[in-house]
Amino acid sequence: MQASLAIPEEATLASGENPIYLGYVGIGESRKVNWTLTFSVGGIFILDVNASGIRVDTGGYVENHGSANVTVVDSPPDVSIVSPENKTYSNSNILLIYVVNETTHWSGYSLDGGANITIMGNVTLTGLANGAHSIAVYANDSAGNMGASDTVYFTVNDATPPIITILSPLNETYATINVPLIFDADEVLSWVAYSLDHEANVTITGNTTLMDLDEGLHSIQIYGTDMSDNTGKSDEMLFSFVIRHDVSVLRAYTSKAACQPVETAAQGYNCRVFATVRNLGSFAETFNVTVYANDTAIGHTLTSLVSGENVTLEFLWDTGVFAKGNYTLKAYAWPVPEETETADNTAYSPRQILLTIAGDVDGDRDVDIFDIVRMTSSYATSPPSPQYDPNCDFDGDSDVDIFDIVIGAQNYADSW
């Protein structure tokens, strides 16, 4: 004799055999069969059990079945807080770590009985004031059942002042008329101020700009108070301000800059080249910028920048008159009148670019099946798609389309 259970679609068999062979069952004898089911949702389900076998005395087939309604209650998530614990902390920044026994659709916490704050996982509670606190974590599962942790009570007794670091200005000479004041603190601050040249504190709400500086040496120091009323200060930073003319090139690069293993440009097609220039001086300047491939000029433009301003310029390199091979790109800002600091007027591309036949994506000087695979993988993409491969953008129009595929494929099996 055997017995079988019709398992609902919403359930899976956790333990027990199905069907299960019971062997010989005598007249009037009963057998107990155990199955364990796991349900994905709650609700009322009908469970059907079928028993069948062959009579020993007659050899005839017998079968019977029974059913029962089962109500499954979907329990809410079990939420436990690991941190903070029921103790006193000497820091106002405390990790909130919690665990849930199932996948959650939403989770959040309530601090000191306040409104729930949505979180995606463990977080840091920052800027906690000194004194007693309480916290509870809540979580919803996909069925909408809300679970809640036990409330944890803890105390903050923070006597450590904040650590404040000045990021700008640094201990160097500036010529721009506006100098950024940028700082960082290791915790939330309720009050911040700076003292310039040991003068009275000036209250600020965050990073700011130092303006109308006199020429010469200056000092700056930042003070801050945390949420526990501890006040700290940065180290004093010394810097100088001079009035001068100064332009520079910060960076030179191509549209292929992220390509591996090498940057390649298709001979006979335009390649986009960029130069980032900045006015480091005290005056508005109009100056010329020239871009070179090795020692040959490939682009030239005039730009105007106010003090402290920077801009990225774009040039089109017409590669049709250049021989195949490796090239270093250079951007040069022509000195402005009265400029004496010219060492930073030149910048080079960080890598050479290989000018090769169209379709040579990987820069091995031929067009083979590996290049075709890279082309098809990047087809119909453009920035900022991660699948966009600038080496496959042979015509330099910022996308990989059918024209690029045709350009590359027509050189299949060519090499140099």
VOPAGU-2260 file (C-alpha; in pm, 1 decimal, decimal comma):
REM VOPAGU-2260
SITE   aa  ch    i         X         Y         Z
SITE  MET   A    0       0,0       0,0       0,0
SITE  GLN   A    1     118,6     358,8     -63,7
SITE  ALA   A    2       3,1     711,7      19,0
SITE  SER   A    3      59,2    1035,6    -173,2
SITE  LEU   A    4      -6,4    1402,8    -103,3
SITE  ALA   A    5    -116,1    1659,3    -362,1
SITE  ILE   A    6     114,3    1952,7    -282,3
SITE  PRO   A    7     -27,2    2300,1    -354,7
SITE  GLU   A    8     167,5    2524,5    -594,5
SITE  GLU   A    9     238,4    2764,0    -308,3
SITE  ALA   A   10     420,4    2496,8    -106,9
SITE  THR   A   11     727,5    2277,5    -124,5
SITE  LEU   A   12     799,0    1947,8      50,3
SITE  ALA   A   13    1042,5    2011,1     335,4
SITE  SER   A   14    1057,5    1653,9     471,6
SITE  GLY   A   15     899,3    1312,7     413,0
SITE  GLU   A   16     873,2    1094,1     103,7
SITE  ASN   A   17     596,9    1155,0    -148,3
SITE  PRO   A   18     457,5     911,4    -241,0
SITE  ILE   A   19     550,9     690,4      53,7
SITE  TYR   A   20     535,4     305,0      47,2
SITE  LEU   A   21     354,4     167,5     352,6
SITE  GLY   A   22     393,6    -207,0     293,5
SITE  TYR   A   23     129,3    -452,4     417,4
SITE  VAL   A   24    -160,5    -297,9     610,0
SITE  GLY   A   25    -396,2    -541,9     782,2
SITE  ILE   A   26    -773,8    -509,7     813,9
SITE  GLY   A   27    -860,5    -245,3    1074,2
SITE  GLU   A   28    -496,6    -133,8    1096,2
SITE  SER   A   29    -398,7     233,3    1059,9
SITE  ARG   A   30     -72,2     396,8     967,9
SITE  LYS   A   31      45,6     751,4    1042,9
SITE  VAL   A   32     224,0     941,6     768,8
SITE  ASN   A   33     410,3    1271,3     829,0
SITE  TRP   A   34     487,7    1534,5     567,8
SITE  THR   A   35     632,5    1880,0     633,6
SITE  LEU   A   36     544,0    2157,9     388,1
SITE  THR   A   37     687,9    2505,0     352,6
SITE  PHE   A   38     443,1    2766,7     218,9
SITE  SER   A   39     555,2    3077,1      32,8
SITE  VAL   A   40     239,0    3271,3     125,5
SITE  GLY   A   41     -32,0    3259,4     384,4
SITE  GLY   A   42    -392,1    3156,0     318,3
SITE  ILE   A   43    -639,0    2864,1     326,7
SITE  PHE   A   44    -530,2    2555,5     132,2
SITE  ILE   A   45    -692,4    2219,5      58,7
SITE  LEU   A   46    -465,3    1920,8     117,8
SITE  ASP   A   47    -564,6    1596,0     -61,3
SITE  VAL   A   48    -420,6    1258,8      46,5
SITE  ASN   A   49    -462,7     950,1    -170,2
SITE  ALA   A   50    -412,9     591,9     -47,4
SITE  SER   A   51    -408,0     294,9    -284,1
SITE  GLY   A   52    -300,8     -69,8    -296,6
SITE  ILE   A   53    -379,4    -430,5    -390,3
SITE  ARG   A   54    -599,9    -650,9    -172,1
SITE  VAL   A   55    -413,0    -959,0     -62,0
SITE  ASP   A   56    -726,4   -1178,0     -46,3
SITE  THR   A   57    -882,9   -1088,9    -381,7
SITE  GLY   A   58    -601,7    -924,6    -574,4
SITE  GLY   A   59    -827,7    -630,7    -652,3
SITE  TYR   A   60    -714,6    -268,6    -666,4
SITE  VAL   A   61    -845,5     -38,6    -390,4
SITE  GLU   A   62    -814,9     338,4    -357,0
SITE  ASN   A   63    -943,7     605,3    -122,3
SITE  HIS   A   64    -868,6     966,8     -51,1
SITE  GLY   A   65    -937,7    1237,0     205,1
SITE  SER   A   66    -895,1    1609,8     224,0
SITE  ALA   A   67    -866,0    1882,5     484,3
SITE  ASN   A   68    -856,3    2261,2     486,2
SITE  VAL   A   69    -538,9    2406,8     631,4
SITE  THR   A   70    -495,0    2770,5     731,0
SITE  VAL   A   71    -138,7    2900,8     694,9
SITE  VAL   A   72     -50,8    3218,6     881,0
SITE  ASP   A   73     244,0    3410,9     734,4
SITE  SER   A   74     437,5    3529,3    1039,8
SITE  PRO   A   75     609,2    3869,2    1039,8
SITE  PRO   A   76     987,9    3897,2    1009,6
SITE  ASP   A   77    1193,7    3832,8    1321,1
SITE  VAL   A   78    1412,2    4142,0    1373,6
SITE  SER   A   79    1701,3    4157,6    1621,5
SITE  ILE   A   80    1935,1    4447,9    1700,0
SITE  VAL   A   81    2301,6    4352,5    1740,7
SITE  SER   A   82    2428,9    4707,6    1794,8
SITE  PRO   A   83    2386,5    4931,7    1985,8
SITE  GLU   A   84    2368,3    4740,3    2311,2
SITE  ASN   A   85    2217,8    4840,1    2643,6
SITE  LYS   A   86    2526,4    5028,1    2767,9
SITE  THR   A   87    2702,7    5365,7    2771,2
SITE  TYR   A   88    2904,3    5475,4    2466,8
SITE  SER   A   89    3185,1    5730,4    2470,1
SITE  ASN   A   90    3135,3    5817,0    2103,1
SITE  SER   A   91    2847,0    6001,8    1939,2
SITE  ASN   A   92    2872,9    5789,7    1621,6
SITE  ILE   A   93    2736,1    5438,4    1681,4
SITE  LEU   A   94    2685,6    5150,4    1438,7
SITE  LEU   A   95    2329,0    5027,9    1393,6
SITE  ILE   A   96    2355,2    4657,0    1310,7
SITE  TYR   A   97    2049,0    4434,8    1286,6
SITE  VAL   A   98    1953,1    4092,9    1149,4
SITE  VAL   A   99    1627,3    3969,8     994,9
SITE  ASN   A  100    1532,0    3606,2     942,7
SITE  GLU   A  101    1391,4    3656,9     592,7
SITE  THR   A  102    1415,5    3879,1     286,0
SITE  THR   A  103    1259,9    4217,1     354,0
SITE  HIS   A  104    1071,6    4456,2     128,8
SITE  TRP   A  105    1138,5    4756,1     355,5
SITE  SER   A  106    1324,3    4831,3     675,4
SITE  GLY   A  107    1365,3    5135,7     896,4
SITE  TYR   A  108    1443,4    5249,8    1247,8
SITE  SER   A  109    1292,5    5480,8    1505,6
SITE  LEU   A  110    1532,6    5673,0    1728,5
SITE  ASP   A  111    1402,7    5805,6    2058,2
SITE  GLY   A  112    1042,8    5738,8    1953,7
SITE  GLY   A  113    1071,9    5955,4    1641,6
SITE  ALA   A  114     937,1    5887,3    1293,4
SITE  ASN   A  115    1071,3    5584,0    1108,5
SITE  ILE   A  116    1380,0    5645,3     895,9
SITE  THR   A  117    1412,4    5412,9     595,3
SITE  ILE   A  118    1741,6    5223,0     562,3
SITE  MET   A  119    1875,6    4962,2     319,0
SITE  GLY   A  120    2093,9    4782,4     570,4
SITE  ASN   A  121    2330,8    4852,6     856,9
SITE  VAL   A  122    2407,7    5223,2     905,6
SITE  THR   A  123    2593,1    5454,8    1141,6
SITE  LEU   A  124    2396,2    5674,5    1377,2
SITE  THR   A  125    2588,3    6002,2    1367,2
SITE  GLY   A  126    2592,3    6309,4    1585,0
SITE  LEU   A  127    2403,4    6159,3    1878,0
SITE  ALA   A  128    2364,7    6399,6    2167,6
SITE  ASN   A  129    2488,4    6308,8    2513,3
SITE  GLY   A  130    2223,8    6139,3    2723,9
SITE  ALA   A  131    1980,6    5848,0    2712,5
SITE  HIS   A  132    1850,7    5708,6    2381,7
SITE  SER   A  133    1627,4    5430,2    2257,0
SITE  ILE   A  134    1604,7    5259,5    1921,0
SITE  ALA   A  135    1383,9    5000,6    1749,4
SITE  VAL   A  136    1411,1    4851,3    1400,6
SITE  TYR   A  137    1112,6    4755,5    1182,9
SITE  ALA   A  138    1092,3    4540,6     869,6
SITE  ASN   A  139     823,8    4443,9     616,3
SITE  ASP   A  140     834,6    4120,8     416,0
SITE  SER   A  141     696,9    4078,7      63,1
SITE  ALA   A  142     356,1    3983,7     203,9
SITE  GLY   A  143     330,4    4310,3     395,4
SITE  ASN   A  144     384,6    4161,2     739,5
SITE  MET   A  145     555,0    4405,5     975,0
SITE  GLY   A  146     813,1    4280,0    1223,2
SITE  ALA   A  147     969,2    4483,6    1503,1
SITE  SER   A  148    1275,1    4435,1    1719,4
SITE  ASP   A  149    1283,5    4478,9    2091,9
SITE  THR   A  150    1363,2    4835,2    2192,1
SITE  VAL   A  151    1725,1    4885,6    2292,0
SITE  TYR   A  152    1811,3    5153,5    2548,2
SITE  PHE   A  153    2160,1    5303,2    2551,4
SITE  THR   A  154    2344,1    5613,6    2668,0
SITE  VAL   A  155    2593,5    5844,0    2497,0
SITE  ASN   A  156    2856,9    6018,3    2705,7
SITE  ASP   A  157    3090,1    6170,9    2445,7
SITE  ALA   A  158    3372,6    6382,2    2586,2
SITE  THR   A  159    3596,9    6362,9    2279,6
SITE  PRO   A  160    3630,2    6679,7    2068,1
SITE  PRO   A  161    3583,5    6648,6    1692,6
SITE  ILE   A  162    3886,1    6603,7    1466,9
SITE  ILE   A  163    3887,5    6877,0    1201,9
SITE  THR   A  164    4117,0    6872,4     897,4
SITE  ILE   A  165    4172,7    7158,3     652,7
SITE  LEU   A  166    4179,3    7033,4     293,0
SITE  SER   A  167    4211,4    7377,2     129,0
SITE  PRO   A  168    4404,0    7602,4     138,5
SITE  LEU   A  169    4723,0    7400,0     174,9
SITE  ASN   A  170    5067,2    7520,5     272,5
SITE  GLU   A  171    5142,5    7673,5     -67,1
SITE  THR   A  172    5114,9    7993,8    -268,6
SITE  TYR   A  173    4788,3    8096,9    -436,7
SITE  ALA   A  174    4728,4    8357,9    -702,7
SITE  THR   A  175    4355,7    8317,0    -765,3
SITE  ILE   A  176    4151,2    8598,6    -614,4
SITE  ASN   A  177    3914,5    8349,8    -447,5
SITE  VAL   A  178    4068,6    8070,8    -236,9
SITE  PRO   A  179    3836,5    7780,4    -140,8
SITE  LEU   A  180    3813,3    7697,1     229,1
SITE  ILE   A  181    3739,2    7323,6     245,6
SITE  PHE   A  182    3749,5    7109,4     559,0
SITE  ASP   A  183    3652,3    6768,4     690,6
SITE  ALA   A  184    3534,1    6655,1    1035,8
SITE  ASP   A  185    3505,6    6306,8    1179,5
SITE  GLU   A  186    3153,4    6370,9    1312,7
SITE  VAL   A  187    2850,5    6595,7    1270,7
SITE  LEU   A  188    2911,6    6953,2    1385,3
SITE  SER   A  189    2650,0    7184,9    1533,2
SITE  TRP   A  190    2869,9    7493,8    1493,1
SITE  VAL   A  191    3167,8    7580,1    1271,9
SITE  ALA   A  192    3382,8    7891,9    1239,6
SITE  TYR   A  193    3720,5    7996,0    1102,7
SITE  SER   A  194    3981,4    8243,5    1214,9
SITE  LEU   A  195    4187,4    8413,4     943,0
SITE  ASP   A  196    4518,6    8559,8    1055,1
SITE  HIS   A  197    4418,3    8514,4    1422,4
SITE  GLU   A  198    4125,2    8752,1    1385,9
SITE  ALA   A  199    3781,7    8696,5    1543,8
SITE  ASN   A  200    3596,6    8376,6    1449,9
SITE  VAL   A  201    3367,3    8391,9    1147,5
SITE  THR   A  202    3074,8    8147,5    1172,8
SITE  ILE   A  203    3009,2    7937,2     861,1
SITE  THR   A  204    2767,0    7656,9     773,1
SITE  GLY   A  205    3012,9    7453,5     567,0
SITE  ASN   A  206    3282,6    7492,9     303,0
SITE  THR   A  207    3318,8    7851,6     185,8
SITE  THR   A  208    3550,8    8085,0      -8,1
SITE  LEU   A  209    3811,3    8326,1     125,6
SITE  MET   A  210    3784,1    8650,1     -72,9
SITE  ASP   A  211    3959,8    8987,2     -87,4
SITE  LEU   A  212    4283,1    8853,5      59,3
SITE  ASP   A  213    4578,5    9085,8      97,0
SITE  GLU   A  214    4899,1    8989,2     -77,2
SITE  GLY   A  215    5138,4    8805,8     155,3
SITE  LEU   A  216    5142,7    8531,4     418,3
SITE  HIS   A  217    4818,8    8419,0     586,6
SITE  SER   A  218    4708,5    8169,0     851,1
SITE  ILE   A  219    4375,4    7987,8     882,0
SITE  GLN   A  220    4227,9    7771,6    1157,8
SITE  ILE   A  221    3883,6    7608,8    1185,5
SITE  TYR   A  222    3687,3    7548,0    1505,8
SITE  GLY   A  223    3388,0    7315,5    1543,9
SITE  THR   A  224    3146,5    7193,8    1811,5
SITE  ASP   A  225    2988,9    6848,7    1793,5
SITE  MET   A  226    2640,2    6743,4    1901,9
SITE  SER   A  227    2771,2    6670,1    2252,0
SITE  ASP   A  228    2905,4    7025,3    2294,0
SITE  ASN   A  229    3269,9    6921,9    2257,7
SITE  THR   A  230    3472,7    7182,5    2069,5
SITE  GLY   A  231    3777,2    7096,1    1860,3
SITE  LYS   A  232    4002,8    7284,6    1624,6
SITE  SER   A  233    4215,7    7209,6    1321,5
SITE  ASP   A  234    4587,2    7256,8    1294,5
SITE  GLU   A  235    4682,8    7604,7    1182,1
SITE  MET   A  236    4745,3    7621,1     806,3
SITE  LEU   A  237    4985,5    7878,0     660,9
SITE  PHE   A  238    4952,5    7987,2     299,0
SITE  SER   A  239    5048,0    8279,1      78,4
SITE  PHE   A  240    4861,3    8492,8    -169,8
SITE  VAL   A  241    5038,9    8672,0    -453,6
SITE  ILE   A  242    4910,1    8875,3    -744,4
SITE  ARG   A  243    5033,3    8733,0   -1073,8
SITE  HIS   A  244    4945,1    8613,4   -1423,0
SITE  ASP   A  245    4939,2    8231,5   -1452,3
SITE  VAL   A  246    4762,4    7986,0   -1684,0
SITE  SER   A  247    4814,1    7611,0   -1691,1
SITE  VAL   A  248    4713,2    7285,3   -1856,7
SITE  LEU   A  249    4576,2    7034,8   -1605,5
SITE  ARG   A  250    4521,2    6737,9   -1834,8
SITE  ALA   A  251    4544,8    6615,9   -2195,4
SITE  TYR   A  252    4363,1    6301,2   -2307,2
SITE  THR   A  253    4159,3    6141,3   -2587,2
SITE  SER   A  254    3810,5    5995,5   -2609,8
SITE  LYS   A  255    3979,3    5653,3   -2602,4
SITE  ALA   A  256    4138,1    5709,1   -2260,3
SITE  ALA   A  257    3964,2    5416,9   -2083,7
SITE  CYS   A  258    4028,0    5156,5   -2355,4
SITE  GLN   A  259    4228,9    4839,2   -2301,6
SITE  PRO   A  260    4482,0    4707,2   -2376,4
SITE  VAL   A  261    4573,4    5023,7   -2572,0
SITE  GLU   A  262    4403,7    5333,7   -2707,5
SITE  THR   A  263    4349,4    5305,3   -3084,0
SITE  ALA   A  264    4241,0    5557,6   -3346,7
SITE  ALA   A  265    4128,6    5466,1   -3697,8
SITE  GLN   A  266    4353,1    5613,6   -3966,3
SITE  GLY   A  267    4155,9    5841,9   -4196,7
SITE  TYR   A  268    3892,6    5933,2   -3937,8
SITE  ASN   A  269    3862,3    6203,5   -3672,3
SITE  CYS   A  270    3973,2    6132,6   -3315,8
SITE  ARG   A  271    3849,4    6351,8   -3031,0
SITE  VAL   A  272    4120,6    6507,5   -2812,8
SITE  PHE   A  273    4060,2    6705,7   -2493,4
SITE  ALA   A  274    4262,8    6956,2   -2292,3
SITE  THR   A  275    4161,8    7088,4   -1950,0
SITE  VAL   A  276    4309,4    7433,7   -1884,5
SITE  ARG   A  277    4286,1    7660,1   -1581,2
SITE  ASN   A  278    4351,5    8021,4   -1495,5
SITE  LEU   A  279    4562,8    8004,0   -1179,4
SITE  GLY   A  280    4633,7    8374,6   -1180,7
SITE  SER   A  281    4471,3    8680,6   -1029,5
SITE  PHE   A  282    4336,2    8834,5   -1349,9
SITE  ALA   A  283    4097,4    8738,2   -1627,7
SITE  GLU   A  284    4302,6    8600,9   -1917,2
SITE  THR   A  285    4255,0    8530,6   -2288,0
SITE  PHE   A  286    4511,4    8286,6   -2421,5
SITE  ASN   A  287    4584,6    8033,5   -2694,5
SITE  VAL   A  288    4588,0    7655,6   -2650,3
SITE  THR   A  289    4750,2    7421,9   -2904,3
SITE  VAL   A  290    4731,1    7042,9   -2912,6
SITE  TYR   A  291    5003,8    6830,0   -3073,5
SITE  ALA   A  292    5039,9    6468,6   -3189,6
SITE  ASN   A  293    5406,3    6410,2   -3119,3
SITE  ASP   A  294    5546,9    6740,7   -3250,6
SITE  THR   A  295    5279,3    6816,8   -3511,7
SITE  ALA   A  296    5002,5    7062,9   -3424,6
SITE  ILE   A  297    4656,4    6913,1   -3470,4
SITE  GLY   A  298    4436,7    7185,8   -3319,4
SITE  HIS   A  299    4442,3    7541,5   -3192,9
SITE  THR   A  300    4189,4    7759,1   -3010,7
SITE  LEU   A  301    4156,2    8082,2   -2814,5
SITE  THR   A  302    3989,9    8072,8   -2472,4
SITE  SER   A  303    3906,3    8323,9   -2199,5
SITE  LEU   A  304    3892,1    8242,7   -1828,1
SITE  VAL   A  305    3838,7    8447,5   -1514,9
SITE  SER   A  306    4061,4    8392,3   -1212,3
SITE  GLY   A  307    4028,0    8037,1   -1077,3
SITE  GLU   A  308    3813,5    7914,6   -1368,8
SITE  ASN   A  309    3888,3    7599,4   -1569,0
SITE  VAL   A  310    3742,7    7455,8   -1887,8
SITE  THR   A  311    3783,6    7140,8   -2096,5
SITE  LEU   A  312    3843,2    7213,3   -2464,8
SITE  GLU   A  313    3771,6    6964,6   -2742,9
SITE  PHE   A  314    3976,7    6924,6   -3059,8
SITE  LEU   A  315    3924,5    6700,1   -3363,5
SITE  TRP   A  316    4239,9    6525,1   -3477,9
SITE  ASP   A  317    4218,5    6461,4   -3855,5
SITE  THR   A  318    4430,3    6147,5   -3878,0
SITE  GLY   A  319    4418,7    6120,6   -4257,6
SITE  VAL   A  320    4757,9    6287,2   -4309,5
SITE  PHE   A  321    4934,7    6095,3   -4031,8
SITE  ALA   A  322    5125,2    5768,6   -4069,2
SITE  LYS   A  323    5031,6    5463,0   -3867,1
SITE  GLY   A  324    5213,2    5429,5   -3536,6
SITE  ASN   A  325    5220,1    5543,8   -3174,5
SITE  TYR   A  326    5157,5    5907,3   -3084,4
SITE  THR   A  327    5185,2    6109,0   -2764,5
SITE  LEU   A  328    4929,4    6389,7   -2733,4
SITE  LYS   A  329    5043,1    6719,0   -2583,4
SITE  ALA   A  330    4845,0    7029,2   -2489,0
SITE  TYR   A  331    5021,6    7363,2   -2454,4
SITE  ALA   A  332    4883,2    7688,5   -2310,8
SITE  TRP   A  333    5074,8    7980,5   -2459,5
SITE  PRO   A  334    5205,0    8210,2   -2183,9
SITE  VAL   A  335    5013,2    8530,2   -2118,0
SITE  PRO   A  336    5188,0    8865,3   -2074,9
SITE  GLU   A  337    5390,0    8888,7   -1751,7
SITE  GLU   A  338    5354,1    8516,2   -1677,9
SITE  THR   A  339    5664,2    8373,3   -1514,1
SITE  GLU   A  340    5538,2    8031,3   -1392,0
SITE  THR   A  341    5533,8    7836,6   -1722,7
SITE  ALA   A  342    5635,1    7486,6   -1607,7
SITE  ASP   A  343    5267,3    7388,1   -1579,9
SITE  ASN   A  344    5169,0    7522,4   -1923,1
SITE  THR   A  345    5218,3    7178,8   -2081,5
SITE  ALA   A  346    5044,5    6846,0   -2018,1
SITE  TYR   A  347    5086,5    6511,5   -2192,9
SITE  SER   A  348    4842,3    6228,0   -2245,1
SITE  PRO   A  349    4905,6    5955,1   -1983,2
SITE  ARG   A  350    4933,2    5688,0   -2255,1
SITE  GLN   A  351    5028,6    5681,0   -2619,1
SITE  ILE   A  352    4755,8    5622,5   -2875,3
SITE  LEU   A  353    4806,6    5380,9   -3164,1
SITE  LEU   A  354    4698,5    5512,0   -3505,6
SITE  THR   A  355    4607,9    5194,7   -3692,7
SITE  ILE   A  356    4374,4    5055,1   -3958,5
SITE  ALA   A  357    4002,9    5093,6   -3891,8
SITE  GLY   A  358    3875,3    4777,5   -3723,3
SITE  ASP   A  359    4191,3    4706,1   -3522,9
SITE  VAL   A  360    4013,9    4741,5   -3188,2
SITE  ASP   A  361    4271,0    4567,6   -2967,5
SITE  GLY   A  362    4575,5    4735,4   -3122,9
SITE  ASP   A  363    4753,6    4420,6   -3245,0
SITE  ARG   A  364    4786,4    4571,2   -3596,6
SITE  ASP   A  365    4534,3    4345,0   -3768,0
SITE  VAL   A  366    4157,4    4306,0   -3795,9
SITE  ASP   A  367    4061,0    3956,9   -3685,9
SITE  ILE   A  368    3772,5    3772,2   -3523,4
SITE  PHE   A  369    3861,0    3912,2   -3180,7
SITE  ASP   A  370    3809,3    4264,2   -3311,2
SITE  ILE   A  371    3477,0    4166,5   -3471,2
SITE  VAL   A  372    3356,7    4020,5   -3140,1
SITE  ARG   A  373    3438,1    4346,7   -2957,4
SITE  MET   A  374    3256,0    4545,9   -3226,0
SITE  THR   A  375    2938,7    4339,7   -3197,3
SITE  SER   A  376    2952,0    4351,3   -2815,8
SITE  SER   A  377    2956,9    4731,8   -2829,9
SITE  TYR   A  378    2705,9    4771,2   -3114,3
SITE  ALA   A  379    2421,5    5022,4   -3060,8
SITE  THR   A  380    2581,4    5179,5   -2753,2
SITE  SER   A  381    2696,1    5527,5   -2659,2
SITE  PRO   A  382    2817,7    5701,7   -2342,9
SITE  PRO   A  383    2751,2    5651,5   -2054,6
SITE  SER   A  384    2664,7    5287,0   -2127,3
SITE  PRO   A  385    2927,4    5053,0   -1974,1
SITE  GLN   A  386    2911,5    4846,8   -2296,4
SITE  TYR   A  387    3026,0    5146,0   -2504,6
SITE  ASP   A  388    3380,6    5079,2   -2631,2
SITE  PRO   A  389    3543,1    5399,7   -2765,8
SITE  ASN   A  390    3795,8    5193,2   -2963,8
SITE  CYS   A  391    3500,9    5062,9   -3170,4
SITE  ASP   A  392    3377,8    5416,5   -3241,9
SITE  PHE   A  393    3591,7    5447,5   -3553,2
SITE  ASP   A  394    3427,9    5763,0   -3693,6
SITE  GLY   A  395    3445,3    5943,6   -3356,8
SITE  ASP   A  396    3078,3    6043,5   -3334,9
SITE  SER   A  397    3030,4    5914,5   -2976,5
SITE  ASP   A  398    2836,6    5599,0   -3061,0
SITE  VAL   A  399    2896,6    5255,8   -3210,0
SITE  ASP   A  400    2646,6    5220,3   -3492,9
SITE  ILE   A  401    2612,3    5038,8   -3823,9
SITE  PHE   A  402    2853,5    5280,7   -3990,9
SITE  ASP   A  403    3129,1    5180,3   -3745,7
SITE  ILE   A  404    3056,5    4810,9   -3803,9
SITE  VAL   A  405    3081,4    4859,9   -4181,9
SITE  ILE   A  406    3404,1    5061,5   -4147,1
SITE  GLY   A  407    3566,1    4792,9   -3934,4
SITE  ALA   A  408    3432,3    4489,0   -4117,6
SITE  GLN   A  409    3552,9    4605,7   -4457,7
SITE  ASN   A  410    3912,5    4569,6   -4333,6
SITE  TYR   A  411    3862,1    4216,4   -4200,6
SITE  ALA   A  412    4178,0    4004,3   -4233,5
SITE  ASP   A  413    4390,2    4314,1   -4314,5
SITE  SER   A  414    4709,1    4384,6   -4120,7
SITE  TRP   A  415    5017,2    4604,5   -4127,6
